[in-house]
């Protein structure tokens, strides 16, 4: 599917396509060691190596929506991403995202925040990441600064 085809899709279909693209990018980034998982780990990376961050995913669900500390972290991360032109999305299924980013031992990690990094050698590129950047750009033009994406079910 070309980028032009993604743009003209109906919103529901586009959201589904975008969720699939996000899953592909997360798996590819994990395979290429370009994924940072966890709120605190992500904050450390943003502080130490902000130029290599290319995409941010925030995840929550009903259980965590009332967690004030987490919401403060989200606000700070969003502000940092806006100031540094990092595309950012929100995912409403924390459990599904955790399944995608789990480590080799099968252990689920704190997936409230995931960063996709540019590799130091520039060897990893993913066309699905371009679709996500385009989706975020289009959403910002519609004043949706942190668009929500629904990940496909297993």
N, C-alpha and C positions, 0 to 999 in steps of 0.2 A: 504494500500500500504506500503510495507516495504522500508527501506532506500536503499536497494540494487536496488529495482525497480526504485526509484527516480533517482539514479545515472545513470542508463543505458537508461533513456528516452531521446528522441530527445530534443535539446535545447528549441524549441518553446513549446513543451508539458511540459517540466520541468519548464519553466518560468510560465506557466499557473498554474501548480500544486503548485508552490512556492507562487504565488499570493494568491491562496486559503488558503494555510497554514498560510500566514501572516495575512489574514483577521481573521481566526480562533483564532490565538494567540492574536491578538489585542482585540477581543471581550472577550476572556477568561481572559486576563489580566485586562481588564476594570471591568469585573464582580468580580474579586478577589482583586480589589483595588491595583493592581500591575502595573498601567499605569500612567506615568507622561506625560502630554501634554503641549507643548509650548516651544519655544526656551529658554526663560528666566527661566521658571520653571525647565527645564531640566538642564540648566547650574547650577542652585542652587543645585539640587540633586547631580549632578556630583561633586560639590565642597564639599558638606556635607557628602554624603554617597556613594562614588564611588564603593565600594565593592559590593553593592547590585544591580548595574546596570548590566543586562545580555544581552540586545539587544537594538539597536538604529535604528530608522527609520527617515530618512530625506525626506521631501516632497517639491516639487516645481512644478510649471507649467510655461507656457510661460509668464504669467503676472508678475511673481516674479523673473524671471531669471536675469533681469537687476538690481535688488536691491542689491547694493554693500554691504550694512550693513548685509543683510541676508547671502550673500555669504561669508563674513568674519566670521560670526557666524558658518556657516557650516564648514568652514576650521578649525576653532578652535575645534569644536565638533568632527570632523573626526580625527584630530590629537590626541585628548584626548582618543578617542575610540581605535585608533591604539596602543597608548602607554600602554593602560590598557587591551588589548586583549578582547575588547567588539566587538561583531559582529555588522556590520552596513550595512544597505541597503538604497537605494534611491528609492522613489516611484514617478512616474511622473504624478499622478493624485491627486492633493491636495484636491480637492473638495470631491472625493470619500473617501479619508482617513479621512477627517473631518466628513463625514457622519458616518463612523464607530466609531469614538471616541467621538461623540457628547455626552453631559451629559444627565442626566435623564430629564431635562426640554426641551431637544431638541435643545438647543443652540449649535451652531457650535463654536468650539474653534480654537485657533491658532494651527494648526496641522503641522506646518513646521518641528517640531521635536517632536518625541514621544520616550519615554524610557520605556522599559519593565523591571520591577524590580523583584528581587527574594524576596519573602515574608520573613518577619523576622522569622516566625515559620517554614518555609520550607514546608508548607502544599500544595503548588500549583506546579504541574508539568504538562507540556503539551507536548505530543509527536510531535505536529506540530512545537514546538520551536526547537526540536532536528533536524527536517528536515531543518529548516532555518539556524541553525548553520552549518549543513553539506553543505548546498548550499553556504554559505559564505566561508567556508573553501575551497571548491572546486573552487570557483571563485578566491580566492586569489592565489591558485596554478596556475591559468591561468593569473595572473597579473591583474585581475579585482578587485581592492581593495574595491570599493564601487559599488557592482552590482546593477543594476536597476531591480525592480520588477514591473510588471503590475498587479494591483488589478483587480479581476473579476468585471464585471459590474453587477449592480442590476437587 
